[in-house]
Amino acid sequence: MIPLPLLVAAPARSPLPPVLVTLAAAGALHLAFWHIVAADMTAYLLPWFDHIRQTGPIAAFAAPFSNYTPPYLYLLALFSPLGPFVPAVSLIKLISVTGTGALALAVRHLLIRLDVPQPERGAALVFLLPSVAINASLLGQADMFWAAPCIMALAAALDRRHAVMLLWCGVALSFKAQSVLIAPFFIAVLIHRRVPLRLWPLTPLATAAMMMPAILAGWPPGDLLAIYAQQSTTFADLSRNAPNIWSIIDLLPRGDDMPLLGLAFTAAIGVSAAYIARFSAQPMHGRVLIAAALLAMLVTAGLLPKMHERFFYLADIVALVLAVAAGDRNSWRTALMVQTGSTLALFAYLSGIESVAAISAVPMLVATWRVAVPLLQPAANDNPLLARPV
C-alpha cells in the first residue's frame, strides 16, 4: 500500500501573520524587483503601450498590433493617459500589481467559501509568493488577470453556481490560453453534476463578449480567432524552462528524430482524459474540490510540451489556497514545493541556465505525487485534511 502522508491529521492550525506584516514584507520583495527590466518588457509590452499612446486608446484597436488578446490591451489603454506622468515601465508594472490585488481579493472570496478563519490573512500571502512578485514587479506580466477569474470560477463551483462558473471560465480564457490548463477539472465537474448542455456555451460566449470592444473598434474577428493558434506555433521546444518532466528529458542525450512532441501531446491528452473519467465519477466538495483542481493543473502543465516557466502560476495560487484552508504542515510543504518549482523555473528563464529548469521540475513532480495519492484513494472525501470542515 502506498503511504498517504496527507491523510495524517495536523495537531493544530498555525496562525498566519497579520495582513500589515505580510504586505510590508511583500512590499520589500516587490521593490527589490522593480528596477529590473526584462526582455519581454522591451520586446513586447513597451511597444504595445507606445502604440496605444501614439494612436489613441480606441483607435489603437482598429488593426492588430499584439499577439495578446485585447482584454489585457484594454488595461494598457485604460492606463495610457497616465503615460506623461509615470514612466511606461512602472506603469505597466503597476497594472500587474493592481491585477495581483484583484487576484488576492478573489482568493479571499474563495477562502470565505471554504469557511477559513481570517481569510484576509491568507489572501495577503498572495503578494508574498516569489513567483507572483516576479511575475508582477519584475516581468510586468498579465497572468494574474486570467488566474483571478479561474479562482472565482472555483468559488462558483463550490457553491454549485454553474452558470456563473462557466462565465468566469470564459473571462479567464479571453485573457490567456493558459486557462485551459484547468479545463479537465471543470469538464469533470460539468459531467458529474450533469450540468445542462445549454449552459456549456456560456464560456465561449463570455470570451466573445470580452473581444467585442476590439471588434467594434475595427480589429478583424478572424485575426482574434487565430491569436491562440499562432501562439501555439511560435516555439517548437519540448519545454521552455517549465518545471515539468520535459525539462529533465531535454537535458538527456537523445536522437534528433525522436518524436517527443507527439509523445508529450499524446501523454497529456491521455492522462487528461483519464482525469476527467476519474473525477467525473467522484463527488467533489470543499477541499477535495480544490485539491482536484490543483491536480488538474499540475498534470496538464506537467505533461504538455511547449510549456513556459510561468504556466504553473495558477497552481501556485491554488496550492496556497489549499494550504491555508487545511492549515497543516503537509499541505504547506506541498505548497512550498509548488512554489519552489515555479520560482526556480523563473530563475532559469531570467538567468538562461537551462539546467535550473530541470532542477525545478523535481519539487513540482513531488508535489504532484503528494496531491494525487490521497485524491485517488476511494475514501478521498473522508480525508480529514481534504474534506470540507463542518
Secondary structure, DSSP 8 states (H G I E B T S, - for coil): ----GGGS--SS------HHHHHHHHHHHHHHHHT---HHIIIIIHHHHHHHHHH-TTGGGGS---SS-HHHHHHHHHHGGGTTTS-HHHHHHHHHHHHHHHHHHHHHHHHHHTT-SSHHHHHHHHHH-HHHHIIIIIS---HHHHHHHHHHHHHHHHTT-HHHHHHHHHHHHHH-GGGGGGHHHHHHHHHHTT--GGGTTHHHHHHHHHHHHHHHHT--HHHHHHHHHHHHTS---SEEB-SSHHHHHHTS---TT--HHHHHHHHHHHHHHHHHHHHTTS---HHHHHHHHHHHHHHHHHH-SSEETTTTHHHHHHHHHHHHHH-SHHHHHHHHHHHHHHHHHHHHHHH--HHHHHHHHHHHHHHHHHHHHHHTSTTGGG-TTTS---
